[in-house]
Amino acid sequence: MLRAFFLIFILAVIAIVALAGFRGIHSPKPPIEIFVDMVRNPRYDPQHESDFYSDMRAARPPVPGTVPLGYTVPHEFLSTGANNNKFDQEPGAFSDATDYYNTGRMGAVYGDGIPLKVDRELLDRGRERFNINCAVCHGPVGLGDGITSQMGMVGIVNFHDARIRTMPDGQIFNRITYGYNTMGPYGSNISVEDRWAIISYIRALERSDGATINDVPANERAQLDQAPPQQATQ
């Protein structure tokens, strides 16, 4: 019995060596594959045709609005026209320039004032960007009551506090760019123009808190006075 076992074992070793060879020995013959190697799996080569798609192309275009995994916005002058932003200036959306427009600083101090024309279009843009990037923490009107506050996050700023109302616009710009406390930096996500648009909208939210009829321009107040009163519906 033991003799038969050793005989079968020796024959098996000889068969394996005959088929596989010794380690490091190269053979001109193609290897025997029990399972197909990954280098020879079914795939399309670059620029290969495919009759599966109507355009006959195997390579598919990326989904609109997506960016490659690991992509970071370069810190150089870029145009934001492709981002549907009408407020792009020179330098472009993401910049390493050192002027007030790109840093919020005037020398060694924070500056104050919006370096863009503040109109309805800019405020609409700021509201859109605010709702996308800021409202999740600061809330829809800037009270610091966003959804993250309901999940345990603390220290969220209320934009209507006197400290924020009197804070220079350039300092808010700097905090959007580099982050502050539990807030991460948004400098690589929000363009320079959009940061100023958001600040403009924040100032509008602050102004709206406690606003009176006297804050409405005189010509618009006259139109309100001339408008016919609305009848109550039952």
Order of alpha helices (4+ residues) and beta strands (2+ residues): alpha-alpha-beta-beta-alpha-alpha-alpha-alpha-alpha-alpha
